[in-house]
Amino acid sequence: MIIGAWHIARIGNHWYDIAKQQLEKMIASGLMDAADCILVNLAGFHGYSVPDFLYGQKKIIIIGSSRFEEDVRPLLKALQEQAKQNPTAKMFFIHGKGATTGTFSPPNAVDYWREYMSHFAIDRWQESVVALEEHDISGVEWRPNKETLGIDKPGGHFTGGFFWMNAKYLSEVCPPLDKYVDEIWAQSCLRCGGPCKPEALIPHKRSALEFFIGHANPKVNCFHNFGYKTDLYHFCAHPHLYRKEKDKEEVMTKSLWQIYGQHQGKLSDKWISYLSRYEDLFASYQGEPISLLEIGVQNGGSVELWAKYFKKAIRIVGVDINPKCGELVFDDPRIRVVVGDATNEEVQNTIMGDFDIIIDDGSHYDADIIKGFSTWFKRLKPEGIYVVEDMHCCQASAPVNGVNRFVEIAKELAHNQQVVPQNIFSVEFLNSMVIVHKRLPEDCGLGSRFIAGQTSTIVDLKRLHGSTL
Ligand SMILES: C[S@@+](CC[C@H](N)C(=O)[O-])C[C@H]1O[C@@H](n2cnc3c(N)ncnc32)[C@H](O)[C@@H]1O
């Protein structure tokens, strides 16, 4: 179970853009999908008016609109209440860092700071969920100092206040007290031998300590520590460089064959030729933070195997019309199964975000394959791959034949010189399988004509209209 707390402080010029971007990140990373609920506090000067980007977000629970003096306290209290009621939950806390100080575009130090914390707390949230198996809290650290933000350094903690925690840990911390103590909440707690001693904490300035949750003697997982360095910009420009080397090695060690061969869990049913093709097709995606959707879950083996193969995948979503699939339980928090007809728009709308890989291993009926492709292909990211398995099930006599539909698309592509429908880059046919690659529009067209060389003694190509010479 995942429960989040999101403090939207509607102050300054940037709160709206920051909060909207945070929502987009939660959707794109699959966190919104995976969360059971996200408590939102609408703080600041706008009363109870709900920002438009929150309309229709079913996981969001607005707990109120706190007064400025209360700031984040109502949210902390509500989160702690949830922690007590759901002791096995994994919880996260994020807020609109930089609403008053940021420039948003182009970003400044605070924006990079927020981006750095978001990268770990939101974009790579699964890593914290895994880390919480052995730790109480999880996050990253950057310590501002006099040089950077003009303030003094505090002790070790998740400066900036984006973090994940176990509900069990949170429920043991003293309740938040007042505005300033809230911001350094959980430093003083029962584990430290309470009662709280706010006077001992006040000397540290708020911005150096806010939302700290590290002194209750927790087991801390710190993904990354910038110490006092100021090059957050480089982190934000190249976050992939900061992946642990160890992770990379682990990711690259096992082939799909090995993973299938050693699999002991839920049953998967695939043809051997598909695995051979997948091995090449997916190799460059294996260590990437991808999202994968598979239509057709059945016993759950394939989604389990995809999660093993794509170790860095952000989310693996399976859809199956069989209600029994809703009873499947997966250890890997990145896997989610949606019960319903994958061709149904309502079902499609319950699944958020776009995907890097979509595999149709569902009913194999012609009409479903075609309808599924026409809707799900729009949800494929540029550079994405759409696969339909078991095309041998297509009925030549069906009113609309699945194989013919893809042949038509291939023909359109081969005939079409400049305008390519739906950003289709290629259509590949194998035995019983169709693979459609999507790319950016500029990569799908013919491009301009490129003529190289100087001598043309047979046909003077230089004179040709439209040449690039
Ligand atoms: C071939 S099995 C999937 C096997 C699984 N992908 C594997 O590799 O182990 C096909 C599954 O598609 C499901 N299915 C059939 N029609 C569907 C639809 N319209 N939407 C979603 N799932 C569907 C069936 O219930 C069945 O469990």
The ligand as a Gaussian input file, in Angstrom:
#p B3LYP/6-31G(d) Opt

LIG

0 1
 C       -2.540000     -15.792000     -24.069000
 S       -3.195000     -15.281000     -22.555000
 C       -1.954000     -14.193000     -21.952000
 C       -0.700000     -14.895000     -21.609000
 C        0.328000     -14.064000     -20.921000
 N        0.576000     -12.810000     -21.597000
 C        1.610000     -14.864000     -20.864000
 O        2.528000     -14.590000     -21.658000
 O        1.707000     -15.725000     -20.022000
 C       -4.478000     -14.224000     -23.074000
 C       -5.199000     -13.482000     -21.944000
 O       -5.905000     -12.418000     -22.559000
 C       -7.063000     -12.162000     -21.815000
 N       -8.018000     -11.398000     -22.651000
 C       -8.867000     -11.840000     -23.612000
 N       -9.575000     -10.823000     -24.126000
 C       -9.142000      -9.705000     -23.506000
 C       -9.495000      -8.326000     -23.597000
 N      -10.415000      -7.887000     -24.465000
 N       -8.879000      -7.464000     -22.773000
 C       -7.941000      -7.881000     -21.894000
 N       -7.585000      -9.168000     -21.769000
 C       -8.155000     -10.072000     -22.561000
 C       -7.542000     -13.533000     -21.423000
 O       -8.382000     -13.492000     -20.296000
 C       -6.245000     -14.277000     -21.189000
 O       -5.920000     -14.332000     -19.823000

